[in-house]
Amino acid sequence: MQVKPPRRAVLGALSDADIRLLRVFRAVADCGGMAAAELELNIATSTISRHIKDLETRLGLTLCRRGRGGFALTPEGERVHAETLRLLAATDAFRASIDDLHQRMGGELHVALFDKTASNPAAQIAQALAAFRAQASDVHLNLHVGTLSAIERGVMDGQFQLGIIPEHRRSQSLRYDELFGETMRLYCGVTHPLWGADDATLDWTSVGAHAFAGLGYHSPNMEVVHARGWKRAATGFDQEAVATLILSGAFIGFLPDHYAAAFVQSGRMRALAPERLGYDCVFSAITRRSPAPSRATALLRACLVQAHAGVRGSDAAAA
């Protein structure tokens, strides 16, 4: 029986052209298609299609399907996309390190935020970004919104240089800088059986008998629910999803009070025994301990800490 020789690797050494093609592929995958990536890349769809075909030829793989059924990554494309994110993050980190050696700040900075922080009056993120921009105008800021676990993982693997999350547990590989607090209250919709209930009659046990909608990943939300012995009857993967489930009238759920305020004012939601049924959480900026953060990352962290210094002091005094 003749043994086939091992298949030779198609790719070989990476070139600048390969990096450019991978950046195009990342944009296409992130935007969900070539037409959608046209504005992001500022090049014609036909050119984008040619670049993707060139990359597929270079890798010897089919990365995506496109046709009447729409755009979708193949299993190989999904894996290449994940590896592309890691590679480009490492490339950006290398460029930032070289900028550090030249005592300048440039390149790109990727920052990930937990959702619905903009409406929190205690969050001074916008002010911190303004202070950062005044001192590092050559740095291109990229703001992402993600789940708590995705942000942690992204900071650890270098996809994000800094994240802002509600704390639930600490990793030894990350540095935490406390920024601001948030109050979570328990809400129901206008058609829910508890809408007309007397707050004085409500406690953790009585409301726990009703169908609960919670976040579907490890978080303070999940920890509180587990401590009370509640089970999720529906799962949301961001605050918007939880709010929609609450508005259906079929579920109760926790939301940040600042985010729920508009629904309360319009008469579509009410907080259930707000003085008792809720919890507080602390938002922190997270960065990697090793390797040491770039000058741009360190500056943004310092701007965030400075912008929130008075907020954290007020929280401590109130406690």
Secondary structure, DSSP 8 states (H G I E B T S, - for coil): ---------S--S--HHHHHHHHHHHHHHHHTSHHHHHHHHTS-HHHHHHHHHHHHHHHTS--EE-STT--EE-HHHHHHHHHHHHHHHHHHHHHHHHHHHTT---SEEEEEEESS-TT-TT--HHHHHHHHHHH-TTSEEEEEEE-HHHHHHHHHTTS-SEEEEE-SS--TTEEEEEEEEEEEEEEEETTSTTTT--GGG--HHHHTTS-EEEESSSSHHHHHHHHHT--EEEEESSHHHHHHHHHTTS-EEEEEHHHHHHHHHTTSEEESSTTTSEEEEEEEEEEESSS---HHHHHHHHHHHHHTHHHHHHHHHH-
